[in-house]
Amino acid sequence: MLFLPGECFFSAALEADPSLIEFGVGQNIILATPTTLIALLRSVAYGWRQEKLAENAAESALGQGAVQADFRHGRHVVRMGKGLERAVEEYNSAVGSLESRVMVSARNLPS
């Protein structure tokens, strides 16, 4: 994750290179701004908590069926966390596209 401390930095970077988000994702780098950072961190933390719960359940004295159910639930939650992460990436892409295409043109309109 690459944190940009201000939306203006993200906007300026996207104006210079509109493909920046897609390039970053291709390099396993997610750009995060103050607007998206909290959502991204909460998604990751939630996935980690669920994975830890699944590990703890496996170590407990629960029956084999309960352990398997917990693993399935943990996998679902981890997949959900990854889906949320992808949603944040798509949100960033949409905002970047808006900033780099629509807002640039709108700023050039006469007042």
KEVEXBA-992712 format. One line per 8 residues: their letters; for each residue x, y, z of C-alpha. Coordinates in nm, 4 decimals. Layout:
BEGIN
a) X:Y:Z ~ ...
***
This chain:
BEGIN
mlflpgec) 0.0000:0.0000:0.0000 ~ 0.1288:0.3433:-0.0895 ~ -0.0226:0.6179:0.1261 ~ -0.0702:0.9579:-0.0314 ~ -0.1335:1.2071:0.2524 ~ -0.3661:1.4266:0.0486 ~ -0.6270:1.3870:-0.2217 ~ -0.4545:1.6698:-0.4103
ffsaalea) -0.1368:1.4611:-0.4466 ~ -0.3381:1.1701:-0.5827 ~ -0.5217:1.3997:-0.8225 ~ -0.1997:1.5610:-0.9464 ~ -0.0356:1.2211:-0.9962 ~ -0.3341:1.0965:-1.1955 ~ -0.3337:1.4091:-1.4090 ~ 0.0285:1.3361:-1.4969
dpsliefg) -0.0376:0.9640:-1.5582 ~ -0.4003:0.8424:-1.5761 ~ -0.2872:0.4776:-1.5860 ~ -0.1151:0.5048:-1.2468 ~ -0.3772:0.3048:-1.0575 ~ -0.3771:0.0173:-1.3049 ~ 0.0027:0.0134:-1.3089 ~ 0.0145:0.0064:-0.9289
vgqniila) -0.2306:-0.2831:-0.9096 ~ -0.0168:-0.4695:-1.1624 ~ 0.2783:-0.4237:-0.9263 ~ 0.0708:-0.5283:-0.6205 ~ 0.0643:-0.1700:-0.4938 ~ -0.2584:-0.0123:-0.3777 ~ -0.2710:0.3658:-0.3656 ~ -0.4485:0.4917:-0.0545
tpttlial) -0.5555:0.8414:0.0330 ~ -0.7020:0.9654:0.3606 ~ -1.0460:0.8957:0.2128 ~ -0.9775:0.5305:0.1309 ~ -0.7155:0.4363:0.3895 ~ -0.9514:0.3681:0.6802 ~ -1.1810:0.1447:0.4731 ~ -0.8857:-0.0481:0.3356
lrsvaygw) -0.7254:-0.0962:0.6781 ~ -1.0539:-0.2055:0.8363 ~ -1.1091:-0.4611:0.5604 ~ -0.7626:-0.6057:0.6074 ~ -0.7932:-0.6101:0.9876 ~ -1.1300:-0.7814:0.9682 ~ -0.9910:-1.0497:0.7383 ~ -0.6952:-1.1072:0.9712
rqeklaen) -0.9259:-1.1346:1.2735 ~ -1.1437:-1.3870:1.0964 ~ -0.8436:-1.5891:0.9847 ~ -0.7123:-1.5917:1.3431 ~ -1.0531:-1.7032:1.4703 ~ -1.0516:-1.9895:1.2217 ~ -0.7018:-2.0921:1.3348 ~ -0.8043:-2.0791:1.7014
aaesalgq) -1.1140:-2.2857:1.6324 ~ -0.9011:-2.5521:1.4657 ~ -0.6807:-2.5748:1.7755 ~ -0.9718:-2.5991:2.0168 ~ -1.1423:-2.9154:2.1300 ~ -1.4465:-2.8598:1.9085 ~ -1.5763:-3.1507:1.7095 ~ -1.4407:-3.2164:1.3595
gavqadfr) -1.7647:-3.0923:1.2014 ~ -1.7524:-2.7643:1.3933 ~ -1.3896:-2.7103:1.2940 ~ -1.4728:-2.7691:0.9287 ~ -1.7630:-2.5253:0.9524 ~ -1.5356:-2.2640:1.1096 ~ -1.2792:-2.3109:0.8322 ~ -1.5481:-2.2677:0.5687
hgrhvvrm) -1.6709:-1.9558:0.7439 ~ -1.3138:-1.8246:0.7742 ~ -1.2524:-1.8834:0.4038 ~ -1.5746:-1.7012:0.3201 ~ -1.4744:-1.4069:0.5357 ~ -1.1226:-1.3955:0.3897 ~ -1.2740:-1.4001:0.0396 ~ -1.5113:-1.1254:0.1484
gkglerav) -1.2138:-0.9213:0.2740 ~ -1.0418:-0.9692:-0.0609 ~ -1.3624:-0.8630:-0.2340 ~ -1.3730:-0.5502:-0.0219 ~ -1.0114:-0.4837:-0.1114 ~ -1.0981:-0.5201:-0.4806 ~ -1.3938:-0.2868:-0.4271 ~ -1.1599:-0.0258:-0.2782
eeynsavg) -0.9279:-0.0693:-0.5776 ~ -1.2193:-0.0187:-0.8167 ~ -1.3323:0.2835:-0.6166 ~ -0.9825:0.4300:-0.6400 ~ -0.9817:0.3602:-1.0119 ~ -1.3185:0.5304:-1.0574 ~ -1.2098:0.8330:-0.8524 ~ -0.8838:0.8463:-1.0455
slesrvmv) -1.0687:0.8323:-1.3733 ~ -1.3052:1.1051:-1.2588 ~ -1.0153:1.3204:-1.1409 ~ -0.8022:1.2648:-1.4498 ~ -1.0719:1.2947:-1.7132 ~ -1.3837:1.4756:-1.5965 ~ -1.2419:1.7129:-1.3371 ~ -0.9523:1.8225:-1.5614
sarnlps) -1.2025:1.9187:-1.8314 ~ -1.4335:2.0832:-1.5803 ~ -1.1510:2.2959:-1.4402 ~ -1.0745:2.4227:-1.7908 ~ -1.4313:2.5485:-1.8462 ~ -1.4711:2.9230:-1.8278 ~ -1.6169:3.0478:-1.4975
***
